[in-house]
Amino acid sequence: MSRYNILVATIILFSGLNSHAQKGWINLFNGKDLIDWNIKIAKHNYNDNYGNTFYVENGLMKVKYDGYENFDKQYGHIFYKKPYSYYLLKIEYRFVGEQAKGGEGWAWRNSGAMLHCQDPATMLKDQNFPISVEGQLLGGNGKDERPTGNVCTPGTTIEIKDNLFTPHCLNSTSKTYHGDQWVTAEFLVLGDSVIKHIINGDTVLTYTKPKIGGGDVANFDPKVKEDGKALTGGYISLQSESHPIEFRTVKLFDLQPYAKDEKKLGKVLKSLGKE
């Protein structure tokens, strides 16, 4: 094949990949309603959207607490209807307003994208958090450093540079985002091999080998918490932790078709700008 033909073939290949990268996104949030989502709020039954905590307005998924007299550790999570294993998740979020009365100090401008979650239908009524790996979302107070895109581990463990990480949370290297500005958080999840947190285009945290184990989750069904079991996939959820937050984008690129072909996976990640 001539150099010209090789060049043309390469252009066609990457044009196709870029086109696929554009078309391959799945909008988990449709901008209209929560029909594809399930809700679990601590101290309430499955799919009881207590106080209308999660709702849609003006094309945004919103989390509010107008219906709460006191937050009282009623941590909530809204789960997309199906599980995933290999994917790139993209979220655009912003914190707004004032924290709910009774919210914990650490929960001020605090939310998260929960990855590899247990099936929400298996959560007990009083369970506080799903067994999962959390991509923590934090907002700044206008003066102090407070990175976002951190990792927390409710009922799970991870490895950092091949070493078991046992504390509950680890800060990322992200900048602090003050005020009510929109922030883009992406999470590249490749089964139980590697997870990367990407904030406004910068990779700020990488870890490997998520497993069930550890603490920081309460009132769970012991049959569900199989310590030592590799987390190869699971549900995706967004948190309500007492501070109002809005999401305008929640979309996913499913990488499962490339999970067993490193070459193809690499090409697709390159086309997505996430090598």
Disulfide bonds with the S-S distance in Angstrom:
Cys152-Cys169 2.01
